[in-house]
Amino acid sequence: METSQILEELKISDGGYTEDCFSVLSKRLVEFPEDTLCILNHNKLMADTDFEALVITGIGAELPYIGAAEEKDTLYKYLKSISTDEEYAEIASRILDKWLSESDGS
């Protein structure tokens, strides 16, 4: 299932698939950060601010539990390196903020 399909499933689900969807989205972000950010940034479903907040919060909550420490470190450095004028800067920053707040136990 592609990232866009996962977002569609998440949008129409009654909450039954949310953890699975967030887990898969988080794994994709770790494995393919640029591609995943591109899809999240351009997917029409993400125009709904409530849905976008749900997705970002869900990914942020899953990231502490996904991948090896080295993979997470690489993703962290990648997200931090995106400058404010780059296309994915806003969504990358919001995901990073949620991830860090979840990691801190907030």
C-alpha positions in Angstrom: 0.0 0.0 0.0 1.4 3.4 -1.0 1.6 6.4 1.3 -1.4 8.1 -0.4 -3.5 5.0 0.0 -2.6 4.8 3.7 -3.8 8.4 4.1 -7.0 7.6 2.4 -7.6 4.5 4.6 -6.9 6.6 7.7 -9.3 9.3 6.5 -12.2 6.9 6.0 -11.4 4.6 9.0 -13.4 4.6 12.1 -10.3 4.6 14.2 -9.7 0.9 13.8 -6.6 1.2 11.6 -5.1 4.4 13.0 -2.2 2.9 14.9 -1.3 0.6 12.0 -1.5 3.5 9.6 0.7 5.7 11.8 3.2 2.9 12.2 3.5 2.4 8.5 3.7 6.1 7.8 6.5 6.4 10.4 8.4 3.5 9.0 8.2 5.1 5.5 9.4 8.4 6.9 12.4 6.6 8.4 13.2 4.7 5.2 12.2 7.3 2.6 12.1 10.7 4.3 12.1 13.0 1.3 9.5 10.9 -0.6 7.2 10.7 2.4 7.5 14.4 3.2 6.7 15.2 -0.4 3.5 13.0 -0.3 2.4 14.4 3.0 3.0 17.9 1.8 1.1 17.5 -1.4 -1.7 15.1 -0.6 -5.1 16.7 -0.9 -6.3 15.1 2.3 -3.7 17.0 4.3 -5.5 20.3 3.3 -7.9 19.4 6.1 -6.1 21.0 9.1 -7.7 18.6 11.6 -6.7 15.6 9.6 -3.2 17.0 9.1 -2.8 17.5 12.9 -4.0 13.9 13.5 -1.5 12.5 11.0 1.4 14.6 12.4 0.5 13.7 16.0 0.2 10.0 15.1 3.6 10.0 13.3 5.2 11.9 16.1 3.9 9.3 18.6 5.1 6.4 16.6 8.6 7.6 15.7 10.2 6.9 19.2 9.3 3.2 18.6 10.2 2.8 14.9 13.6 1.8 13.5 17.0 1.4 15.0 18.8 4.2 16.9 21.0 4.9 13.9 18.0 5.2 11.5 16.3 7.6 13.9 19.4 9.7 14.3 19.7 9.9 10.5 16.1 11.0 10.2 16.5 13.5 13.1 19.5 15.1 11.4 17.6 15.1 8.0 14.6 16.8 9.5 16.8 19.4 11.4 18.8 20.1 8.2 15.8 21.2 6.1 16.1 25.0 5.9 13.0 27.2 6.3 12.9 28.1 2.6 12.6 24.5 1.5 9.4 23.0 0.3 8.9 20.5 3.1 10.2 22.8 5.9 6.9 23.4 7.7 5.7 19.8 7.8 9.2 18.5 8.7 9.3 21.0 11.6 5.9 20.0 12.8 6.7 16.3 12.7 10.0 16.9 14.5 8.3 18.9 17.2 5.7 16.2 17.8 8.4 13.5 17.8 10.6 15.4 20.3 7.6 16.1 22.6 6.7 12.4 22.5 10.3 11.4 23.2 10.4 13.7 26.2 7.2 12.1 27.6 5.2 15.3 27.2 
